[in-house]
Amino acid sequence: MEIRLNKMLLLLTYLLLISCKGEAHNNKIEVKKEIKKELNFFDKKYENSLYSLVVDESNISDHPIKSHLDCKEEGYFTLHFVPKTEELRYFWKKTFLREYDFDNIDLKKDDAKISDIIKNHTNEYSIFSYQIKKEYLDANGNCTVESVYAKKNTVAQIYYYNASNDDWELKKEMNSVTLPPYLDSDFFVTNLPRYFTSPSANNSKQTNKWNGTYSLKLDYGKLDENSEMAIDYDIEINNDKCTFSGIGYKTYFTDLCKIEEKGNTLVLKYIKSTDGDGFSDHSILDVLGTIKFENNNFFIKSPIVADKEWKYNVDIMLTKTQ
């Protein structure tokens, strides 16, 4: 009888241990699920957030963003869809905004347009969430994007979306009073450079063969007895940057540009004007011209340079000096 009782006690003890182990295991699983849920900035409850480039009445983002503000729960976070390449960043900074109607802003229309561009190309963007938790926000009792601001001791958290794991990874914590939507592409490229494409050393070596100064003088004949119609052009190339300038008949400008090598051709892409008379405005152009290397000579083809017969976009020989 005593032996049977001992066996029953052992059996009960064994079953109790299994039960406790199972509960502990389930609790661990639940905690993991809660953490993952907390860090899922793509959760369906945020799906009403709109894609936009408009931060406020005075500020435009240079890349697509989506923001969410809740002073009682998550705080304030913005998803930043930062292009991995310079070319794509240029598209959002310049090309996309070129025909944007700032007098009639339609956020829903913007959302649809941006979504169509991004939806099948998310691999071309590094996606970050910049979050300020609720305890660092002060809204004076009115939780709106217009009234909220960050306290002096604010610690912001930057998460990176790892698409291969479908997971948000905390990459950086920093003291900052900058609100989430106000960060530009340069902030992420500077602080988290590993997530962006930079020219390889091999590409730099190839580009070096183009380095130097190119000049072109075009004489279109006499305007009258006392003056001539002539224009001097100069192009300076140094690694991945270039300066394109012109001075003469109805021409006065200096443009900063970047270069893109395609075989034996170099594409000069407009960045901004640094000097000029206002009449030689090239901001509507994506490409200022191309330089071609052929038969040991350099030729330019450009929508802003005409040959002696006033024909544009034709090959004109350049003189190159080192």
C-alpha positions, 0 to 999 in steps of 0.5 A: 500500500505504501509503495503504491502511494509513493508511486502515485505521489511521484506521478502527480509530481511529474505531471505538475512539473510538466504543467509548469514547464508548459505554462512557462514556455507559453508565457515566453512565446506570448512575450515574444509575440508582444515585442514583435507586435510593438515593433511592427510599424507596418501593422494594419492599424497604421494603414490609414497613414498616407504616403506624402512629401508634404511635411507642413506648410513650409517644409517638403520632404526629399523622399516619401514618408508616412507618419503616425501620432498617438500621444497615449500609445506609440508616440510619434513615428515616421516611416522614411522611404529613403532611396538607396541610390543618388539617381533615385534621390534626385528623382524625388528631390527634383523630377517628382516635384517639377510639375507639383501643384503647390497651390492645390495640395491633394494629400489623397492624390499624392498618396495614390501617386507615390504608392504606385511608384513605390509598391513594386520597387520597395527593394530600391529603398532603405526603410527606417522608422524614426520614433519618439515615444509618448513620454518625450512628447508635449502637446499641451493637451492637444495631440496634433502634428501642429501642436506637439513638440519634443521635450529637451531630454528626448531620446529618439529611436531609429529602426531599420526594416529588414525585409528578409526577416520581416523585422524592425531592427533598432539601429540607433538611439540619439538625443534629438528634439527633431520631430520624426517627419523633418529628417532628410535623406542626408541624415540617414545616408550620413548616420547609416551609410551601410544601407546605401549604394556608393560608387565602388573603387573600380567605378572611381578609377573609370571616372578618373579618365574623364577628369579635367577641363573641357572648353569650347568657343563658338562664334556665330558671326557679327551681330552688328558692326560693333559686336559679335555673337560668340559664346565660351563654354567650360566644363570642369570634371572632378571625380563624380562632380562637374561644373558647366558654365557659359558666358557670351551672347545672351548666355551667362550661367554656372551649373553644378552637375553630377556625372554618370558614366555609360561606356564611352559616354559621360552624362552630365546631370543637372543639380543646381545653379550657382551663378547666372543672369536668370535667363539661362535657367536650366532647372527644368532639365534633367540632363545638361548634355553628354560627352562622348569619347571617340577616335581620341577626341571628345564631343559634347551633345547638349540641349543648351549648346548649339553649333554654328548653324544654331542646331542643338543636340548635335556633336561638337568637338571639345578641347580638353586640358588636364 
